[in-house]
């Protein structure tokens, strides 16, 4: 299905970027099959850095922990100087993770429209 289906969410995640690796907690605000965006408490890495994002989703009544490879596509300051908005592109998602992610994105989107 199209990568453009995007769902508004509020998911706590852990983001690890760069070499040497830097890690920060994030609150994801939207997600699609192509990527996600959210707020981080500190600025880590830079545009085009690669890393991993980890977060838990519940789909079909089951909790699943996703660990997905990402590329940083955007970093911007917010009005709150303690936070940074990041845009991440998912890259090379394993088949099992793709199935879980697509199910979660579609179900989240459908439930928000009911």
N, C-alpha and C positions, 0 to 999 in steps of 0.2 A: 504494500500500500504506500501511498505517497509519504515522503519524508516531511511534508509540510503540515501534517496533522500535529498540532501543538496543544498541550494541555496545561492549564494553570495548576500548580501544585505548591505544597509547602513541605519540603523534604529536607531533613538534616543529612548532610553528607560530609565525607572526609575527602579532601583533595590533596594529592601529592604531585608536585611539579618540579622539574629541573634536575640539574646535576651540579652541585650536591642537592639532594632532595630536600624540598621544603614542604611542610604540611600545614594545612589550615582547615578549620571547620567551615562549612558553607551551609547556607539555607537556599535551596534551589526554589525558584519561583515559577519556572515553566520547563517543559520537557517535550521532546519530540524524538523520533527515531534518529534524527540527524545530530541532535545535541541538546544542551541544556544551558540555562543561565541562572545566576544567583548571586548572592552577596557573601563576600568573605570578610572577616574581621581584620585581616592584614593582607598587604600586597605581597604575593609570592610569584616568582617566575616572571616571564615576559611573553609578549605576543609570539606565537608559533612554537613555544615550548611544548614538549610532550609530557604526559604524566598519566596518572590514574585517578579515577573518582570512584568512591565506594558509597553505596546507599542501599537502604532496605525498602522494598516495595511489597505491597500485599496485592496479590492477584489470584482470582479463583479461590479465595479463602486461605491461601498459603503465603507465608512470609518468605521472601527470597532476597538474599544479599547479592547485589550486582557489583562487580568490580570491572569497570570499563576503561579502556584506553581513551585518552582525550588529547586534543590539541587546543591550546589557548588561542582563541580567535579575537577576543577583545577584552580590554581592561579599562574601566573608567571610574573616576572618583564619583562619590555620591554627595548629596548635600550634607549627609552625616559624615564628617571627616574620619570617623572610625571605621567606615565600611568602603568596600570596593565592589563594583559590579563586574562580574566576569561572564564572558560567553565562551562556551566550550563546544567543540565539535567532537562527536564520537568517532573513533577510527578503529577499523578492523574488529568489529564486535563478533565474538564467538556465536555460533548458531544457537546454542542453548540460551545465552543471554539475550539474543535478538528476539527469541520467542517470548521470553518473560517480559522484556521491555515493550514489545509491540502490544502484548496483551494488556499491560499496565496502562500504556498511553491511550489506547482505544477505550478501555473501560473508564478511565478517569474522564476522558472527553465526553463519553456517552452519559455518565452519571451527572456531569455538570449541566447537561442540557435538559435533564428530566425535571 
